[in-house]
């Protein structure tokens, strides 16, 4: 007969949210956790002191138990990283609310599916980024950013708008920049002109 796994609870508590904190504690105790690590640090950080302590003490056959997945991490990337750490220690993982249990074949399959979807998403992001950079090179942009306008082009933009020959929107389309950029160039040109006039009068 195999020995019962050693269940270790992890609770990320929030100051001022006594109801949620109490619910976590009750759920972990009812699940049979022999020890619970309580954390007050943000769930967006991987380097939480109590979490690091818990992972560092895991032994083969232990099971980490949380009330909800977001108590362990709000980031899918960090969650999967933690799952790897737990698995590397020979331990299992359970989330009570989501009914995930990696000590069972179904639970392991679920986490593998989550990991596969996450990897697919990362691959899609890399593909979109690569395609965007390739298009940027075709359009004469470097690293996805548009080339800066040189002094001559800035003067042409300002002169055209100030003289009324072209609108700001037309110049923005012509030079492939945003309208706020055109407005800023025109304003700078006007300030420079006013300063030159004042200097000439003194």
N, C-alpha and C positions, 0 to 999 in steps of 0.2 A: 504494500500500500504506500503510495507516494505521499510525502509530507506536504502539508498545506503551505501555499506560497506566503511569503512575508509581505504583507500589504503596507505600503508607505503612502500616506496622503500628502498632497501638495495643495495648499490653499493660498490664493492671492487675495488678501483682504483689502478693503477700501475703508479709509477713515470716514466716519460718519454714516456708513452704510451697515449698521448693526444687524439689520434684518437679513441681508444677503450673507454677511459673515457667519451668522448663526446657522443659516440654512446649509452653508458649506460644511461647517463643523459637524452638524447632525448627520448629513449625508455620508461623510467620510467615516464617521464613527459607526454608523449603521452598516456600512460596507465591510467593516471588519479591519480597518486600518489600525495597526499597532502603534504607529508613530505618524505624526503630521508635521510637516514643515510649513510654517506660516510666513508669508511674504507680504511686505507693504509696498515694494517697488513697483513701478509701472510695468504693465504687461507687454510694452513695446520693446523692452530691453532683454537681450539674451543673457547678459552678465549679471543677473540678479543673485545676490549673495546666497540666499537660502536655496535657490534652485541649483546653483553651482555646488553647494554643500551636499544636496540630495544626490545629484548625479555622481558626485565623487565617492559616495558611500554605497552605491548600488552593488549588489552581489548577484551571482548567477541564481536565477529562480525568484528574485524579488519582483514585485509588481507595483508600479507607480500608479496611484489612483487620483483622479481629479474629479471635481463636481461637474465642471463644464470645460470644453476644449479651450475657451477663451481665458480660462483661469491659468492655463499653462502658457499660451501665447496667442496674440492677436494677429500674428504674421504667419502665413502659410509656410513661407521659406524657413522661418525660425522653428516652427512646429515640426517640420520634417527633419530639420537638423537635430532637434531634441530627440525625435523618434530614433534616429540613427545612434545617438549617444546611448539611449536606453537599451537598444538592441545590442550594441557592441558590448555592453556590460552583462549581457545574457539575461536581462530583465524584460518584463512585459509591461504593458500599459493599458489602463482602463479609463474611460470617460463615462461617468455614470449617466449623465443626461442624454448623451448621444448614443449610449449603449454600444460603445466601441471597446473591444477587448482583444488585444493582439496575442493573448495566450490561446486563442481559439483560431481555427483555420479561417472562419468567416471574417474575424476581426483583422487578421493578417492580410487577407485578400482586400478588404476595404482600404486599409492604409496603403497597400500597393497601388490600388486604383487612384487614390488621392495623389500619391507620388507621381504616377504616370501622367495624370492631368496637369500637375504642376510643371513637370518637365516639358510637356507639350506646349504649355503656355510660354515657358521660357524660350523654347525653340521658335515659336511664332514671333515673339518680341525681337529675338536676334535677327530673324528673317526680315521683319519689317524695317528694323534699323539698318540692315545691310542694303535693302532696296532703296531706302531713303537717302543714304549716303551716295549710292550709285547715281540716283537721279540728281542729287545736289552737284555731283561732279559734272554731269551732262549740262546742267544749267549754269555752270561756272562758279558754283559755290564750293567752299572748302570746309570740310567737317560739318556740313549741314547748315552752315551760316552763310548769309549773303555777304558778298564782298563789300567792304566799306566804300562809300562814295568819296572820290578824290575832290580836291578843292575846286577844280574846274566844273565838275558836275554839280556841286553844291551851289556854286554861283549861278549856273544855268537854271537850276530849280528855283532859287530865290528870285532871280530877275524875271523869270517867266510868270511866277505867281504875283509878285508885287506889281508888275506892269499890266497885269490882267490878261496877258496873252493865253495863259493856261490856268486852269483851276488846280487846287491842291490835289484833288482826286485824280485828275488827268496826269499830273506829274508823278504821282505815286505809282500809277499803272505803267507809265513810260519808263521809269527807272527801277521798277519792281521793288518798291519799298512801301512801308505803311504810310497812311495819311498823317499820323502823329509825327513820324519822322520828317515829313515835308514841312509840317507846321513848325517843328523845332528849328529846322534849317532856316526857314523864312524869318522866324523871330530872332535868331542869332544874327542874321544878315542885317536886319533892321537895327538891332542894338549896336552893331559894329558901325553902321552908317551914322547913327545919332552921335556915337562917341567921336567919330572922325569930324563931324560938323562942330561939336563943342570944342574939340581940340583946336580947330582952325580959327575959332572965334576968340580964343584966349591968347 
